[in-house]
Amino acid sequence: MRWLLLTVVVLSGCQTVEDVDPITEIEPPEEVETTKEETAEAVQPSGLIERTPDSCGVSENEELVGQPVETFNQDAWPEPVRVVAPGSIITTDYNAKRINLDIDTSGTITRIWCG
């Protein structure tokens, strides 16, 4: 019985396949004309280029590291601000213009970064 089952399994993998010439079966791609506007849109930079260390103004606020978080005037800042306390859960979305202030348990700014 085992030999019969083994023979059936082995022979089932030996089925013939039609001979197909893959080169003649593939059709060439259609020629598509593009306008200058479409070409310009295609070469525009992606959002990854915006991921520079100072896309949110970190260099303007580096002196705040070591200062109390209250010294940073969030209301005067035109872009989004996020204060990250120890153990905080933050979203992983990236906003190149958002400034993030990492603070310690005493409220002192330990790091400023974009994202």
N, CA, C and O atoms as a GROMACS GRO file, in nm:
protein
  460
    1MET      N    1   0.083  -0.120   0.000
    1MET     CA    2   0.000   0.000   0.000
    1MET      C    3   0.087   0.126   0.000
    1MET      O    4   0.059   0.223  -0.071
    2ARG      N    5   0.193   0.123   0.080
    2ARG     CA    6   0.282   0.239   0.087
    2ARG      C    7   0.349   0.263  -0.048
    2ARG      O    8   0.364   0.377  -0.091
    3TRP      N    9   0.390   0.154  -0.114
    3TRP     CA   10   0.458   0.169  -0.242
    3TRP      C   11   0.364   0.226  -0.347
    3TRP      O   12   0.406   0.306  -0.431
    4LEU      N   13   0.239   0.186  -0.342
    4LEU     CA   14   0.142   0.238  -0.438
    4LEU      C   15   0.122   0.387  -0.418
    4LEU      O   16   0.118   0.463  -0.514
    5LEU      N   17   0.109   0.429  -0.293
    5LEU     CA   18   0.092   0.570  -0.262
    5LEU      C   19   0.215   0.650  -0.303
    5LEU      O   20   0.202   0.758  -0.361
    6LEU      N   21   0.333   0.598  -0.275
    6LEU     CA   22   0.456   0.665  -0.312
    6LEU      C   23   0.468   0.677  -0.464
    6LEU      O   24   0.512   0.781  -0.514
    7THR      N   25   0.430   0.574  -0.536
    7THR     CA   26   0.435   0.576  -0.682
    7THR      C   27   0.340   0.680  -0.739
    7THR      O   28   0.376   0.752  -0.833
    8VAL      N   29   0.221   0.690  -0.684
    8VAL     CA   30   0.123   0.788  -0.730
    8VAL      C   31   0.175   0.929  -0.706
    8VAL      O   32   0.162   1.015  -0.793
    9VAL      N   33   0.234   0.955  -0.590
    9VAL     CA   34   0.286   1.088  -0.557
    9VAL      C   35   0.400   1.124  -0.652
    9VAL      O   36   0.405   1.236  -0.704
   10VAL      N   37   0.492   1.031  -0.673
   10VAL     CA   38   0.606   1.057  -0.760
   10VAL      C   39   0.561   1.082  -0.904
   10VAL      O   40   0.609   1.175  -0.968
   11LEU      N   41   0.471   1.001  -0.953
   11LEU     CA   42   0.426   1.015  -1.091
   11LEU      C   43   0.340   1.139  -1.112
   11LEU      O   44   0.333   1.190  -1.224
   12SER      N   45   0.275   1.188  -1.009
   12SER     CA   46   0.193   1.308  -1.024
   12SER      C   47   0.280   1.430  -1.054
   12SER      O   48   0.233   1.527  -1.114
   13GLY      N   49   0.404   1.427  -1.013
   13GLY     CA   50   0.495   1.537  -1.043
   13GLY      C   51   0.559   1.525  -1.179
   13GLY      O   52   0.636   1.613  -1.217
   14CYS      N   53   0.531   1.422  -1.253
   14CYS     CA   54   0.593   1.398  -1.384
   14CYS      C   55   0.499   1.431  -1.499
   14CYS      O   56   0.516   1.376  -1.608
   15GLN      N   57   0.404   1.515  -1.479
   15GLN     CA   58   0.313   1.551  -1.586
   15GLN      C   59   0.387   1.634  -1.691
   15GLN      O   60   0.479   1.708  -1.657
   16THR      N   61   0.348   1.622  -1.816
   16THR     CA   62   0.414   1.697  -1.923
   16THR      C   63   0.355   1.836  -1.931
   16THR      O   64   0.239   1.860  -1.897
   17VAL      N   65   0.439   1.927  -1.977
   17VAL     CA   66   0.398   2.066  -1.993
   17VAL      C   67   0.416   2.100  -2.140
   17VAL      O   68   0.511   2.055  -2.203
   18GLU      N   69   0.325   2.180  -2.196
   18GLU     CA   70   0.337   2.221  -2.335
   18GLU      C   71   0.467   2.297  -2.354
   18GLU      O   72   0.510   2.373  -2.268
   19ASP      N   73   0.528   2.274  -2.469
   19ASP     CA   74   0.649   2.350  -2.501
   19ASP      C   75   0.608   2.489  -2.544
   19ASP      O   76   0.540   2.506  -2.645
   20VAL      N   77   0.649   2.589  -2.468
   20VAL     CA   78   0.615   2.726  -2.496
   20VAL      C   79   0.745   2.803  -2.510
   20VAL      O   80   0.833   2.792  -2.425
   21ASP      N   81   0.758   2.878  -2.616
   21ASP     CA   82   0.876   2.961  -2.634
   21ASP      C   83   0.850   3.093  -2.563
   21ASP      O   84   0.771   3.174  -2.612
   22PRO      N   85   0.915   3.117  -2.450
   22PRO     CA   86   0.883   3.237  -2.372
   22PRO      C   87   0.917   3.366  -2.445
   22PRO      O   88   0.857   3.470  -2.416
   23ILE      N   89   1.009   3.362  -2.537
   23ILE     CA   90   1.049   3.485  -2.606
   23ILE      C   91   0.940   3.529  -2.702
   23ILE      O   92   0.914   3.649  -2.713
   24THR      N   93   0.877   3.438  -2.772
   24THR     CA   94   0.774   3.476  -2.867
   24THR      C   95   0.642   3.507  -2.798
   24THR      O   96   0.556   3.574  -2.858
   25GLU      N   97   0.622   3.462  -2.677
   25GLU     CA   98   0.496   3.484  -2.607
   25GLU      C   99   0.489   3.622  -2.541
   25GLU      O  100   0.380   3.669  -2.511
   26ILE      N  101   0.602   3.687  -2.519
   26ILE     CA  102   0.604   3.817  -2.450
   26ILE      C  103   0.585   3.927  -2.552
   26ILE      O  104   0.656   3.934  -2.653
   27GLU      N  105   0.488   4.012  -2.526
   27GLU     CA  106   0.462   4.123  -2.616
   27GLU      C  107   0.546   4.243  -2.572
   27GLU      O  108   0.562   4.266  -2.452
   28PRO      N  109   0.599   4.320  -2.667
   28PRO     CA  110   0.678   4.437  -2.629
   28PRO      C  111   0.588   4.542  -2.565
   28PRO      O  112   0.470   4.550  -2.596
   29PRO      N  113   0.644   4.623  -2.475
   29PRO     CA  114   0.562   4.726  -2.410
   29PRO      C  115   0.518   4.833  -2.510
   29PRO      O  116   0.586   4.861  -2.609
   30GLU      N  117   0.403   4.891  -2.479
   30GLU     CA  118   0.352   4.997  -2.564
   30GLU      C  119   0.435   5.122  -2.547
   30GLU      O  120   0.483   5.152  -2.438
   31GLU      N  121   0.451   5.196  -2.655
   31GLU     CA  122   0.519   5.324  -2.648
   31GLU      C  123   0.417   5.425  -2.594
   31GLU      O  124   0.308   5.438  -2.648
   32VAL      N  125   0.454   5.494  -2.487
   32VAL     CA  126   0.364   5.592  -2.427
   32VAL      C  127   0.431   5.728  -2.435
   32VAL      O  128   0.544   5.745  -2.389
   33GLU      N  129   0.362   5.822  -2.493
   33GLU     CA  130   0.417   5.956  -2.502
   33GLU      C  131   0.384   6.032  -2.373
   33GLU      O  132   0.273   6.024  -2.322
   34THR      N  133   0.484   6.104  -2.322
   34THR     CA  134   0.463   6.183  -2.201
   34THR      C  135   0.486   6.330  -2.231
   34THR      O  136   0.565   6.366  -2.317
   35THR      N  137   0.414   6.413  -2.158
   35THR     CA  138   0.430   6.556  -2.174
   35THR      C  139   0.543   6.605  -2.084
   35THR      O  140   0.591   6.530  -1.998
   36LYS      N  141   0.585   6.728  -2.103
   36LYS     CA  142   0.691   6.784  -2.019
   36LYS      C  143   0.647   6.792  -1.873
   36LYS      O  144   0.728   6.772  -1.782
   37GLU      N  145   0.519   6.820  -1.850
   37GLU     CA  146   0.468   6.829  -1.713
   37GLU      C  147   0.475   6.694  -1.643
   37GLU      O  148   0.514   6.686  -1.526
   38GLU      N  149   0.437   6.588  -1.716
   38GLU     CA  150   0.442   6.454  -1.657
   38GLU      C  151   0.586   6.413  -1.627
   38GLU      O  152   0.612   6.350  -1.525
   39THR      N  153   0.678   6.449  -1.716
   39THR     CA  154   0.818   6.418  -1.693
   39THR      C  155   0.870   6.494  -1.572
   39THR      O  156   0.944   6.439  -1.492
   40ALA      N  157   0.831   6.621  -1.558
   40ALA     CA  158   0.875   6.701  -1.444
   40ALA      C  159   0.821   6.644  -1.314
   40ALA      O  160   0.891   6.643  -1.212
   41GLU      N  161   0.697   6.595  -1.315
   41GLU     CA  162   0.639   6.535  -1.195
   41GLU      C  163   0.714   6.408  -1.157
   41GLU      O  164   0.731   6.379  -1.039
   42ALA      N  165   0.758   6.332  -1.256
   42ALA     CA  166   0.824   6.205  -1.230
   42ALA      C  167   0.962   6.224  -1.168
   42ALA      O  168   1.009   6.136  -1.095
   43VAL      N  169   1.028   6.337  -1.193
   43VAL     CA  170   1.164   6.357  -1.141
   43VAL      C  171   1.166   6.444  -1.016
   43VAL      O  172   1.274   6.475  -0.966
   44GLN      N  173   1.052   6.484  -0.966
   44GLN     CA  174   1.050   6.562  -0.843
   44GLN      C  175   1.100   6.477  -0.728
   44GLN      O  176   1.078   6.356  -0.725
   45PRO      N  177   1.169   6.540  -0.633
   45PRO     CA  178   1.226   6.464  -0.521
   45PRO      C  179   1.118   6.405  -0.432
   45PRO      O  180   1.008   6.458  -0.420
   46SER      N  181   1.152   6.293  -0.371
   46SER     CA  182   1.059   6.230  -0.278
   46SER      C  183   1.068   6.297  -0.142
   46SER      O  184   1.154   6.383  -0.121
   47GLY      N  185   0.984   6.258  -0.051
   47GLY     CA  186   0.986   6.313   0.084
   47GLY      C  187   1.110   6.277   0.162
   47GLY      O  188   1.139   6.340   0.264
   48LEU      N  189   1.184   6.177   0.116
   48LEU     CA  190   1.304   6.136   0.188
   48LEU      C  191   1.411   6.244   0.186
   48LEU      O  192   1.495   6.248   0.277
   49ILE      N  193   1.410   6.329   0.086
   49ILE     CA  194   1.510   6.435   0.080
   49ILE      C  195   1.489   6.534   0.193
   49ILE      O  196   1.585   6.595   0.240
   50GLU      N  197   1.365   6.550   0.237
   50GLU     CA  198   1.336   6.643   0.345
   50GLU      C  199   1.391   6.598   0.480
   50GLU      O  200   1.395   6.676   0.575
   51ARG      N  201   1.434   6.474   0.490
   51ARG     CA  202   1.480   6.420   0.617
   51ARG      C  203   1.624   6.463   0.644
   51ARG      O  204   1.716   6.380   0.648
   52THR      N  205   1.642   6.590   0.662
   52THR     CA  206   1.772   6.644   0.697
   52THR      C  207   1.771   6.674   0.846
   52THR      O  208   1.665   6.695   0.904
   53PRO      N  209   1.887   6.678   0.908
   53PRO     CA  210   1.891   6.698   1.053
   53PRO      C  211   1.829   6.830   1.099
   53PRO      O  212   1.785   6.840   1.213
   54ASP      N  213   1.826   6.931   1.012
   54ASP     CA  214   1.778   7.062   1.057
   54ASP      C  215   1.658   7.111   0.978
   54ASP      O  216   1.645   7.232   0.955
   55SER      N  217   1.570   7.023   0.936
   55SER     CA  218   1.453   7.064   0.859
   55SER      C  219   1.349   7.135   0.944
   55SER      O  220   1.255   7.192   0.889
   56CYS      N  221   1.363   7.132   1.076
   56CYS     CA  222   1.263   7.196   1.162
   56CYS      C  223   1.320   7.311   1.244
   56CYS      O  224   1.246   7.372   1.322
   57GLY      N  225   1.447   7.343   1.230
   57GLY     CA  226   1.506   7.455   1.303
   57GLY      C  227   1.578   7.415   1.429
   57GLY      O  228   1.582   7.492   1.525
   58VAL      N  229   1.636   7.296   1.431
   58VAL     CA  230   1.710   7.249   1.549
   58VAL      C  231   1.827   7.342   1.581
   58VAL      O  232   1.853   7.372   1.697
   59SER      N  233   1.898   7.387   1.477
   59SER     CA  234   2.016   7.469   1.499
   59SER      C  235   1.982   7.600   1.569
   59SER      O  236   2.066   7.655   1.641
   60GLU      N  237   1.862   7.651   1.551
   60GLU     CA  238   1.820   7.774   1.616
   60GLU      C  239   1.794   7.754   1.766
   60GLU      O  240   1.788   7.851   1.841
   61ASN      N  241   1.778   7.630   1.808
   61ASN     CA  242   1.738   7.603   1.946
   61ASN      C  243   1.833   7.511   2.022
   61ASN      O  244   1.797   7.460   2.129
   62GLU      N  245   1.953   7.488   1.970
   62GLU     CA  246   2.046   7.397   2.036
   62GLU      C  247   2.085   7.444   2.176
   62GLU      O  248   2.117   7.363   2.263
   63GLU      N  249   2.083   7.574   2.197
   63GLU     CA  250   2.122   7.627   2.329
   63GLU      C  251   2.021   7.592   2.439
   63GLU      O  252   2.050   7.611   2.557
   64LEU      N  253   1.904   7.542   2.401
   64LEU     CA  254   1.803   7.505   2.499
   64LEU      C  255   1.830   7.371   2.567
   64LEU      O  256   1.770   7.341   2.670
   65VAL      N  257   1.921   7.290   2.510
   65VAL     CA  258   1.954   7.163   2.574
   65VAL      C  259   2.018   7.192   2.709
   65VAL      O  260   2.114   7.268   2.720
   66GLY      N  261   1.961   7.131   2.813
   66GLY     CA  262   2.006   7.155   2.950
   66GLY      C  263   1.922   7.259   3.023
   66GLY      O  264   1.939   7.279   3.143
   67GLN      N  265   1.831   7.324   2.951
   67GLN     CA  266   1.743   7.426   3.009
   67GLN      C  267   1.606   7.364   3.043
   67GLN      O  268   1.570   7.260   2.988
   68PRO      N  269   1.532   7.427   3.132
   68PRO     CA  270   1.396   7.379   3.159
   68PRO      C  271   1.308   7.392   3.034
   68PRO      O  272   1.327   7.484   2.954
   69VAL      N  273   1.214   7.301   3.017
   69VAL     CA  274   1.128   7.300   2.898
   69VAL      C  275   1.048   7.429   2.888
   69VAL      O  276   1.007   7.467   2.778
   70GLU      N  277   1.023   7.497   2.997
   70GLU     CA  278   0.946   7.622   2.995
   70GLU      C  279   1.018   7.733   2.921
   70GLU      O  280   0.954   7.830   2.880
   71THR      N  281   1.150   7.723   2.902
   71THR     CA  282   1.224   7.828   2.831
   71THR      C  283   1.194   7.826   2.681
   71THR      O  284   1.220   7.925   2.612
   72PHE      N  285   1.141   7.716   2.629
   72PHE     CA  286   1.102   7.709   2.489
   72PHE      C  287   0.959   7.758   2.477
   72PHE      O  288   0.868   7.698   2.534
   73ASN      N  289   0.938   7.867   2.402
   73ASN     CA  290   0.804   7.925   2.386
   73ASN      C  291   0.733   7.854   2.270
   73ASN      O  292   0.754   7.888   2.154
   74GLN      N  293   0.650   7.757   2.304
   74GLN     CA  294   0.580   7.679   2.202
   74GLN      C  295   0.481   7.764   2.123
   74GLN      O  296   0.459   7.738   2.004
   75ASP      N  297   0.422   7.863   2.186
   75ASP     CA  298   0.323   7.946   2.117
   75ASP      C  299   0.386   8.032   2.008
   75ASP      O  300   0.320   8.066   1.910
   76ALA      N  301   0.512   8.069   2.025
   76ALA     CA  302   0.579   8.152   1.926
   76ALA      C  303   0.637   8.070   1.810
   76ALA      O  304   0.679   8.127   1.709
   77TRP      N  305   0.637   7.938   1.824
   77TRP     CA  306   0.694   7.852   1.721
   77TRP      C  307   0.589   7.825   1.616
   77TRP      O  308   0.481   7.777   1.650
   78PRO      N  309   0.616   7.853   1.486
   78PRO     CA  310   0.514   7.839   1.382
   78PRO      C  311   0.483   7.694   1.342
   78PRO      O  312   0.376   7.668   1.288
   79GLU      N  313   0.572   7.603   1.368
   79GLU     CA  314   0.556   7.464   1.327
   79GLU      C  315   0.512   7.379   1.447
   79GLU      O  316   0.516   7.427   1.560
   80PRO      N  317   0.470   7.253   1.424
   80PRO     CA  318   0.429   7.167   1.535
   80PRO      C  319   0.543   7.139   1.631
   80PRO      O  320   0.659   7.127   1.591
   81VAL      N  321   0.507   7.129   1.759
   81VAL     CA  322   0.605   7.100   1.865
   81VAL      C  323   0.553   6.980   1.943
   81VAL      O  324   0.434   6.971   1.973
   82ARG      N  325   0.645   6.888   1.977
   82ARG     CA  326   0.607   6.772   2.057
   82ARG      C  327   0.708   6.760   2.171
   82ARG      O  328   0.829   6.751   2.148
   83VAL      N  329   0.657   6.759   2.294
   83VAL     CA  330   0.741   6.740   2.412
   83VAL      C  331   0.731   6.593   2.450
   83VAL      O  332   0.622   6.541   2.473
   84VAL      N  333   0.847   6.526   2.458
   84VAL     CA  334   0.852   6.384   2.483
   84VAL      C  335   0.912   6.360   2.622
   84VAL      O  336   1.031   6.377   2.643
   85ALA      N  337   0.826   6.320   2.714
   85ALA     CA  338   0.870   6.290   2.850
   85ALA      C  339   0.921   6.147   2.857
   85ALA      O  340   0.889   6.067   2.770
   86PRO      N  341   1.000   6.113   2.959
   86PRO     CA  342   1.050   5.975   2.971
   86PRO      C  343   0.934   5.876   2.979
   86PRO      O  344   0.839   5.895   3.055
   87GLY      N  345   0.943   5.770   2.900
   87GLY     CA  346   0.840   5.667   2.899
   87GLY      C  347   0.717   5.701   2.816
   87GLY      O  348   0.622   5.624   2.813
   88SER      N  349   0.719   5.817   2.749
   88SER     CA  350   0.604   5.855   2.666
   88SER      C  351   0.593   5.765   2.545
   88SER      O  352   0.692   5.717   2.491
   89ILE      N  353   0.471   5.744   2.503
   89ILE     CA  354   0.444   5.672   2.380
   89ILE      C  355   0.418   5.778   2.274
   89ILE      O  356   0.330   5.863   2.290
   90ILE      N  357   0.494   5.772   2.164
   90ILE     CA  358   0.477   5.871   2.058
   90ILE      C  359   0.446   5.798   1.927
   90ILE      O  360   0.478   5.680   1.911
   91THR      N  361   0.384   5.870   1.836
   91THR     CA  362   0.353   5.812   1.706
   91THR      C  363   0.481   5.802   1.624
   91THR      O  364   0.577   5.873   1.650
   92THR      N  365   0.481   5.713   1.525
   92THR     CA  366   0.599   5.695   1.442
   92THR      C  367   0.588   5.770   1.310
   92THR      O  368   0.674   5.754   1.223
   93ASP      N  369   0.485   5.852   1.294
   93ASP     CA  370   0.474   5.928   1.171
   93ASP      C  371   0.584   6.033   1.167
   93ASP      O  372   0.626   6.085   1.271
   94TYR      N  373   0.632   6.065   1.048
   94TYR     CA  374   0.741   6.159   1.033
   94TYR      C  375   0.689   6.290   0.979
   94TYR      O  376   0.622   6.293   0.876
   95ASN      N  377   0.718   6.398   1.048
   95ASN     CA  378   0.685   6.532   1.004
   95ASN      C  379   0.814   6.612   1.006
   95ASN      O  380   0.864   6.645   1.114
   96ALA      N  381   0.869   6.643   0.890
   96ALA     CA  382   0.998   6.709   0.880
   96ALA      C  383   0.999   6.845   0.947
   96ALA      O  384   1.106   6.893   0.987
   97LYS      N  385   0.885   6.908   0.961
   97LYS     CA  386   0.878   7.042   1.021
   97LYS      C  387   0.855   7.039   1.172
   97LYS      O  388   0.871   7.141   1.239
   98ARG      N  389   0.820   6.924   1.226
   98ARG     CA  390   0.790   6.916   1.370
   98ARG      C  391   0.919   6.910   1.451
   98ARG      O  392   1.012   6.836   1.417
   99ILE      N  393   0.924   6.988   1.557
   99ILE     CA  394   1.038   6.986   1.648
   99ILE      C  395   0.998   6.904   1.771
   99ILE      O  396   0.890   6.922   1.827
  100ASN      N  397   1.087   6.816   1.811
  100ASN     CA  398   1.063   6.730   1.926
  100ASN      C  399   1.159   6.768   2.037
  100ASN      O  400   1.279   6.783   2.014
  101LEU      N  401   1.107   6.783   2.156
  101LEU     CA  402   1.188   6.815   2.273
  101LEU      C  403   1.183   6.697   2.368
  101LEU      O  404   1.080   6.669   2.428
  102ASP      N  405   1.295   6.627   2.382
  102ASP     CA  406   1.303   6.519   2.481
  102ASP      C  407   1.339   6.583   2.614
  102ASP      O  408   1.432   6.662   2.623
  103ILE      N  409   1.263   6.547   2.719
  103ILE     CA  410   1.290   6.602   2.851
  103ILE      C  411   1.313   6.487   2.950
  103ILE      O  412   1.269   6.374   2.927
  104ASP      N  413   1.381   6.519   3.058
  104ASP     CA  414   1.400   6.417   3.161
  104ASP      C  415   1.291   6.432   3.266
  104ASP      O  416   1.198   6.511   3.248
  105THR      N  417   1.301   6.359   3.376
  105THR     CA  418   1.195   6.358   3.477
  105THR      C  419   1.182   6.492   3.549
  105THR      O  420   1.078   6.522   3.607
  106SER      N  421   1.288   6.573   3.545
  106SER     CA  422   1.280   6.704   3.611
  106SER      C  423   1.232   6.814   3.517
  106SER      O  424   1.220   6.929   3.558
  107GLY      N  425   1.206   6.780   3.389
  107GLY     CA  426   1.157   6.879   3.293
  107GLY      C  427   1.267   6.952   3.220
  107GLY      O  428   1.242   7.057   3.159
  108THR      N  429   1.389   6.900   3.224
  108THR     CA  430   1.502   6.961   3.154
  108THR      C  431   1.512   6.901   3.014
  108THR      O  432   1.499   6.780   2.996
  109ILE      N  433   1.535   6.986   2.916
  109ILE     CA  434   1.548   6.941   2.778
  109ILE      C  435   1.679   6.866   2.763
  109ILE      O  436   1.786   6.919   2.792
  110THR      N  437   1.671   6.741   2.717
  110THR     CA  438   1.791   6.659   2.698
  110THR      C  439   1.830   6.644   2.552
  110THR      O  440   1.945   6.613   2.521
  111ARG      N  441   1.735   6.666   2.462
  111ARG     CA  442   1.764   6.652   2.319
  111ARG      C  443   1.657   6.724   2.239
  111ARG      O  444   1.540   6.726   2.278
  112ILE      N  445   1.697   6.784   2.126
  112ILE     CA  446   1.605   6.847   2.034
  112ILE      C  447   1.628   6.784   1.897
  112ILE      O  448   1.741   6.776   1.850
  113TRP      N  449   1.519   6.740   1.834
  113TRP     CA  450   1.531   6.673   1.704
  113TRP      C  451   1.407   6.695   1.620
  113TRP      O  452   1.301   6.731   1.671
  114CYS      N  453   1.422   6.672   1.490
  114CYS     CA  454   1.312   6.688   1.396
  114CYS      C  455   1.243   6.555   1.373
  114CYS      O  456   1.306   6.450   1.384
  115GLY      N  457   1.117   6.560   1.342
  115GLY     CA  458   1.047   6.436   1.307
  115GLY      C  459   0.912   6.427   1.352
  115GLY      O  460   0.845   6.326   1.328
   0.00000   0.00000   0.00000
